[in-house]
Amino acid sequence: MIRRRNQMRSEVKTRMREGEGEVTITHLVEPEDIKNGRLIANVELPVGASIGPHPHHEETEYYLILEGHGEVEEQDGVKEVQAGDVVITGDGQTHSLKNLGDSPLKMIALIIQD
């Protein structure tokens, strides 16, 4: 199966998970087509935007940072992230993400069931 760009659904979430600004999510694969998961998406946070704190129970979320830089808050503190980094959150942990740069932060987000 091949999913063409014109088949991908995009949505804009305002104050995603009580974060700031608007976040654009482009679903690379629809949830019903993801075996053992619920999200494979391209996510873009404009300057100053954030995704508020949220937990992951019985699933793991991966953020592959493609462009930009920001900060992730996890149980053990706040850490800066940049292009090439992978953030892994699971086992009931909570995380949030904020764009700290002067350009959009772009990433691929993947959520799979544990």
VENPE-V824667 format. One record per residue. N is the residue number from 1. RES is the residue in one letter. SS is DSSP state (~ for helix, > for strand, _ for the rest). PSI is psi as a letter, one per 30 degrees, with the letter a starting at -180 (999 if undefined). NEAR is the number of other ideal C-beta (glycine too) atoms within 10 Angstrom. Layout:
{{N/RES/SS/PSI/NEAR} {N/RES/SS/PSI/NEAR}}
This chain:
{{1/M/_/k/4} {2/I/_/k/4} {3/R/_/k/13} {4/R/_/l/6} {5/R/~/e/7} {6/N/~/f/5} {7/Q/~/f/11} {8/M/_/k/14} {9/R/>/k/10} {10/S/>/k/11} {11/E/>/l/10} {12/V/>/k/10} {13/K/>/k/15} {14/T/>/k/10} {15/R/_/h/14} {16/M/~/k/22} {17/R/~/h/13} {18/E/~/g/11} {19/G/_/a/21} {20/E/_/k/17} {21/G/_/a/17} {22/E/>/k/14} {23/V/>/k/23} {24/T/>/k/18} {25/I/>/k/17} {26/T/>/j/14} {27/H/>/j/18} {28/L/>/e/19} {29/V/>/k/17} {30/E/_/k/13} {31/P/~/e/12} {32/E/~/f/6} {33/D/~/g/12} {34/I/_/j/17} {35/K/_/k/7} {36/N/_/g/8} {37/G/>/a/16} {38/R/>/f/13} {39/L/>/k/20} {40/I/>/j/19} {41/A/>/l/21} {42/N/>/k/16} {43/V/>/k/21} {44/E/>/k/21} {45/L/>/j/26} {46/P/_/l/15} {47/V/_/k/13} {48/G/_/f/12} {49/A/_/l/23} {50/S/>/l/23} {51/I/>/k/25} {52/G/>/l/16} {53/P/>/k/14} {54/H/>/k/15} {55/P/>/l/13} {56/H/_/j/17} {57/H/_/k/10} {58/E/_/g/9} {59/E/>/l/18} {60/T/>/k/16} {61/E/>/k/20} {62/Y/>/k/17} {63/Y/>/j/22} {64/L/>/j/15} {65/I/>/k/20} {66/L/>/e/16} {67/E/>/l/14} {68/G/_/a/21} {69/H/>/l/16} {70/G/>/a/24} {71/E/>/k/15} {72/V/>/k/19} {73/E/>/k/16} {74/E/>/a/15} {75/Q/_/e/9} {76/D/_/g/7} {77/G/>/a/8} {78/V/>/k/10} {79/K/>/k/12} {80/E/>/k/10} {81/V/>/l/20} {82/Q/>/l/13} {83/A/_/k/13} {84/G/_/f/9} {85/D/_/l/16} {86/V/>/k/12} {87/V/>/k/18} {88/I/>/k/13} {89/T/>/k/22} {90/G/_/a/17} {91/D/_/h/12} {92/G/_/g/12} {93/Q/_/l/15} {94/T/>/k/14} {95/H/>/l/20} {96/S/>/l/20} {97/L/>/k/29} {98/K/>/k/21} {99/N/>/j/25} {100/L/_/f/17} {101/G/_/a/15} {102/D/_/g/9} {103/S/_/l/11} {104/P/_/k/15} {105/L/>/k/27} {106/K/>/k/17} {107/M/>/l/24} {108/I/>/k/17} {109/A/>/k/18} {110/L/>/k/19} {111/I/>/k/18} {112/I/>/l/16} {113/Q/>/k/11} {114/D/_/999/11}}
